[in-house]
Amino acid sequence: MRRAVSGLLAWFVVFGLGVGGWQTLAPRSFYEDFPGFGRTWVSVDGPYNEHLLRDVGQGNLALGVVALVALATGGVWLARATGLAAVVAYLPHQLYHQLTLHLLHTTSDMVLQTVTLSLVSLAAVLLTVLAFRLPVGERPLRGPALRPDPVGVPGRDAGRRHAVAEE
């Protein structure tokens, strides 16, 4: 389970930094060219808005950074937060696109977009479920050895090392 969580976190690092970087650094290109390979999934849905594209890109970058910190430190709560944030961001995103498939020009684009967004949503849900199944007090992911829970556990000292039973 720990490897699966680490793999999913790595996926969100690559996805968040890759897509978020493209949106933030080259919003016009993202608007006109996403997902690439001669297909256009963004420009069919309204006029170009640099501000909106950069804001969304910065949100994706932020998610990628949190996933990177969770992966690097082995923080269970950070992995959980990454999963929850991904669910909150990507499930409504997929729902919107499922409701607006008619904007795409070809059936193959409709299928590819649905499959792609479904995989991202599935990864978000899977990361959340698996991360919440990991015990907090042990080293769940690769990274430094056992760490104190930085938030603390109600009724305990925040800086003390401890093992927390499965919630």
N, C-alpha and C positions, 0 to 999 in steps of 0.2 A: 504494500500500500504506500509505503514511503517513496518508493521509486516512481510510482504512478503520480503522486503529488508533485514530486520534483520534476517529472517530465511535463506535466501540465503547466507548472509554473514556468518552466523553460519556454514552452509554447507561447504563453502570454507575454513573456519578455520579448521574444522575437516578433510576435504579432503587434504588441503595443508599441514597441520602439520602431518597428518597420513601417507599419501603416500610419502610426501617429507621426513619425518623422516625415513621411511623405506629405501628409496633410498639412503639417505645420510649416515645413520648409519650402514646399512647392504646391501650394493650394490650387493654383490654376491647373497645373499638370494633373493633380489628383482628380479634380473636377472633370477634366476633359478625357482622361485616359484610364481611370480606374475601371476594372481591375488589370488592364493591360491586355496584351495579345490581340489588339484590334477590337476589343469590346469596350463599351461605355455603359456603366451602370449608374453613375452619379448625375451626369449632365442631362439625362432624360427627365429628371425630377425637379425642374424649376431653374430659375436663373442663378448664375454664379454669385456667391456671397463669400468673399474672402474672409470676413470676420467669423462667420459661422464655421467655415472649414478649418480655420486655424484653432478656434475654440474646441471643436471636436477632436482635432489632432492633438491638442495639448492634453485633453482628457485621456486619450489613448496612450500618450507618452507617460502620463502620470500612472496609469494602471501598469504599464510596462516597468516603470521604475519600482513600484511597490512589489511587483512580482519578482524583480531582480533582487531586491533587499530580502524578501522572504526566502528566496532560493539561496542567497549567499550566507544568510545568518542561520537558517534552519528554524526560523520562528513559526511555530504552529499558528499563533494568532494572526501573524502577517499572511500566512497562506490562506487562512480562513477569510480574512478581510479581502484578499485578492479575489477569492472565489465569489464572495458575496457582491463585491463591486462589479465583477464581470457579469454576474447574473442580472444585476440591476441595470447595467449598461446594454448588454447584448441581447437579452430576451425581448425587451420592448423594441429594440432596433430590428430584430428579425420579424416581429409581429407587424411593424410598419411596412416592411418590404414585402411580406406575404400579402398584405392588403393592397399593395400597389404594384403587383406583378404586371398588370396591364400596361404599365409605362415602358416596359422593356420591349424591344423590337422583335426579338425572336424567341421561339420556344426553347432553344438551347440556352439562351441567356436566362430565361426564367428558371430552368432546371438547374443550371450551374449556380445561380445566385441562391436558390433555395438550398441546395446541397451545401454550399460554402457556409452560409449563415447558420444552417442547422448544425454543422460541425463545430462552429465557434460556440453556439449556444450549448451544445452537448458538453463541450470541454469545460465551459463555465459551471454547469450544473455538477458535472463529475468532480471537478476540483473542489467545489463547495462541500459536497457530500463526503468525499474522501478526507478532506482536511478536518472536517468536524468529527471524523471517526478516529483521528490520531489523538493519543494522550498528550496533554500539554507539558507534563513534567519531564518527558524523555526527549532525546535528540531525534526528531522525526525526519529531518532532511539532511542533506549534506551541509557541512558548515562546522563551525566551532562546537565544542562539547556542550554539555548541559548548561543552559542559561537560566538565570532567574526570570520569572515572568515579569516583564517591565511594568505591567499594569497592576500586578498584584492580584491576590485572590481575596475576596471579602473574608475578613476575620483572620487574615495572616499578614505578616510583614511583606511588603512588596519586594524587597531586595533579597529575601531568603530563598535559597534553593529548595525546591519542593517537588513532590510528585503529586499530580492531581488525578484523581480517579476519573475514569471515563464519564463524561457528562451525559 
